[in-house]
Amino acid sequence: MTEANPKIAISAKGLRKVYRGNNKAPAKEALKGVDLSIPTGSIFGLLGPNGAGKSTFINILAGLVTKTEGEVLVWGFNIDRNARQARASLGVVPQEINMDVFFTPKEALDIQAGLYGVPKSRRRTMEILKALRLDDKADAYVRQLSGGMKRRLLVAKAMVHSPPILILDEPTAGVDIELRKQLWDYVLELHARGVTIVLTTHYLEEAQELCDEIAIIHEGDVVACEPTEKLIASLDSKTLMVTPIEALDAAPDLGAFTAELKTDGRLSIPYQPSKAQVAEILERLSAAGVAVKDLSTVESDLEDVFLELTYRRAG
């Protein structure tokens, strides 16, 4: 038996996946001994470039890909020994829109509920469709729905069996701003009810705003896994934006600091807080004959961290 409400919703230890090669392509190690713990009740971001291993990780959880090595627990259930219970603990919203276009949304949800063994008396088909603003399309054919509606229908199908964990794989890709807000309103409502949310997204602002904790996967390795604020703070980089009293024709020579003159007349001066203080930069500006009218500091954001841990590291 497992805990009714474990502290760790998803746990992976030493998780490896090697895709066997053939004459056309060599073997590929998609996951290289991943250790990851996703706390119950969190909104957890799983980020990484294309091909980093995110989808492989999700597909192993969902039972669509067989792992090579390691142990995985979903809601306390081992995916090898308790595969059925583990899969029933998940609702997965895939990246690709793939559904039978000749069913109506109502029929699609009823069929999905039946596959999970949900009795007719306990099905919440219309409740879920209404929550996702699809109730007025309940009897329309799926082929008549817009792309945004189809994506919301994928979320609806993932929730028919009331799983404690919802995995969203690029849920807002190709969705306009209004539909994205509607989708997140519903997801945040589910989270408020205690559902653990696992999110992959290429919208870094979205992850920074929504996620309590973020793991970054790069080439099959977890290169970072920390609370969002701590992860952003870990990048030792800030930028001082200086507005001179008099307009400059060119950026001044500040010695160890590199200044860039922006089109609006401000100077952009990146620095590392662990190695330099703002006062030192101001002294350099004064020595260069630049009188300061105003200044501000720009903090790093998740995009900076992501680039530092993936693309720049690879380079």
Secondary structure, DSSP 8 states (H G I E B T S, - for coil): ---SS-SEEEEEEEEEEEE---SSS--EEEEEEEEEEEETT-EEEEE--TTSSHHHHHHHHTTSS--SEEEEEETTEETTTSHHHHHHTEEEE-SS----TTS-HHHHHHHHHHHTT--GGG--HHHHHHHTT-GGGTTS-GGGS-HHHHHHHHHHHHTTT--SEEEEESTTTT--HHHHHHHHHHHHHHHHTT-EEEEE-S-HHHHHHH-SEEEEEETTEEEEEEEHHHHHHTS--EEEEEEESS--SS---BTTB--EE-TTS-EEEEE-TTT--HHHHHHHHHHTT--EEEEEEE---HHHHHHHHTHHHH-
